[in-house]
Amino acid sequence: MRNFTKKKFLIFLCIFSVLILGSLVITSGIGLLLQKFWAYRLTQALLIINIITAPLFLLFPEFEVQSRIITVGIWMIINGLILWYLSRKKIKDQFLEAIFTEQLEKQKSIP
């Protein structure tokens, strides 16, 4: 009986984490489209979390070892490339420029 409750808890934890991460990813995506700097930082944090937690997929016995290794490798490479792209100075400056533009517009509107 104890094992059954442990299994239920793990299922609940997985569903809860997927819902939380999913909402964070959607929020981050909308913020990126609006060029918000907080979304830029949130996306970087989520990518780092994905890179760190990707090897956990190797623990799932439902899939063959070779396919798990390939999946984790591709997952880490894609996340790493996106993180590298976001880390470029030109991209970061685009998000910072939006902050400065908003501040200038506020200053202009004040008489």
C-alpha positions as CSV (number, residue, x, y, z in Angstrom):
1,M,0.0,0.0,0.0
2,R,2.8,2.4,0.8
3,N,4.3,1.9,-2.7
4,F,1.0,2.8,-4.2
5,T,0.9,6.2,-2.4
6,K,4.5,6.8,-3.4
7,K,3.6,6.2,-7.0
8,K,0.6,8.5,-6.8
9,F,2.8,11.2,-5.3
10,L,5.3,10.9,-8.1
11,I,2.6,11.1,-10.7
12,F,1.2,14.2,-9.0
13,L,4.7,15.7,-8.8
14,C,5.3,15.1,-12.5
15,I,1.9,16.6,-13.5
16,F,2.5,19.6,-11.2
17,S,6.0,20.3,-12.5
18,V,4.8,20.0,-16.1
19,L,2.0,22.5,-15.5
20,I,4.4,24.9,-13.7
21,L,7.1,24.6,-16.3
22,G,4.6,24.8,-19.1
23,S,3.1,28.0,-17.8
24,L,6.6,29.5,-17.3
25,V,7.6,28.6,-20.9
26,I,4.4,30.2,-22.3
27,T,4.9,33.3,-20.2
28,S,8.5,33.5,-21.3
29,G,7.6,33.1,-24.9
30,I,5.0,35.9,-24.8
31,G,7.5,38.1,-23.0
32,L,10.2,37.4,-25.6
33,L,7.8,38.4,-28.4
34,L,7.2,41.6,-26.5
35,Q,11.0,42.0,-26.0
36,K,10.8,42.2,-22.2
37,F,14.1,41.8,-20.4
38,W,12.6,39.7,-17.6
39,A,11.5,37.2,-20.3
40,Y,15.1,37.2,-21.6
41,R,16.4,36.3,-18.1
42,L,13.6,33.8,-17.5
43,T,14.3,32.0,-20.8
44,Q,18.0,31.8,-19.9
45,A,17.1,30.3,-16.5
46,L,14.8,27.7,-18.0
47,L,17.4,26.7,-20.6
48,I,20.0,26.2,-17.8
49,I,17.5,24.1,-15.8
50,N,16.8,22.0,-18.9
51,I,20.5,21.5,-19.6
52,I,21.1,20.4,-16.0
53,T,18.0,18.2,-15.7
54,A,18.3,16.6,-19.2
55,P,20.5,13.7,-17.9
56,L,17.7,12.6,-15.6
57,F,16.0,11.2,-18.7
58,L,18.7,8.5,-18.8
59,L,17.1,7.0,-15.6
60,F,13.8,6.1,-17.4
61,P,13.9,2.3,-18.1
62,E,11.0,2.4,-20.6
63,F,13.3,3.4,-23.5
64,E,16.4,1.8,-24.9
65,V,19.7,3.1,-23.5
66,Q,20.9,4.1,-27.0
67,S,17.8,6.1,-27.8
68,R,17.9,7.8,-24.4
69,I,21.5,8.9,-24.9
70,I,20.8,10.3,-28.3
71,T,17.7,12.1,-27.1
72,V,19.5,13.7,-24.1
73,G,22.4,14.7,-26.4
74,I,20.1,16.3,-28.9
75,W,18.1,18.0,-26.1
76,M,21.3,19.4,-24.5
77,I,22.7,20.6,-27.9
78,I,19.5,22.4,-28.8
79,N,19.2,24.1,-25.4
80,G,22.8,25.0,-25.5
81,L,22.5,26.6,-29.0
82,I,19.5,28.6,-27.9
83,L,21.3,29.7,-24.8
84,W,24.4,30.7,-26.8
85,Y,22.2,32.6,-29.3
86,L,20.5,34.5,-26.5
87,S,23.9,35.3,-24.9
88,R,25.2,37.2,-27.9
89,K,25.7,40.9,-27.2
90,K,23.5,42.0,-30.2
91,I,20.5,40.0,-28.9
92,K,20.9,41.2,-25.3
93,D,21.2,44.8,-26.5
94,Q,17.8,44.4,-28.3
95,F,16.1,43.5,-25.1
96,L,17.9,46.3,-23.2
97,E,17.0,48.8,-25.9
98,A,13.4,48.1,-25.3
99,I,13.9,49.1,-21.6
100,F,15.6,52.3,-22.4
101,T,13.0,53.2,-25.1
102,E,10.2,52.8,-22.6
103,Q,12.0,54.9,-20.1
104,L,12.6,57.7,-22.6
105,E,9.0,57.7,-23.7
106,K,7.9,58.0,-20.0
107,Q,10.3,61.0,-19.5
108,K,9.0,62.7,-22.7
109,S,5.4,62.4,-21.5
110,I,6.2,64.1,-18.2
111,P,5.8,67.9,-18.7
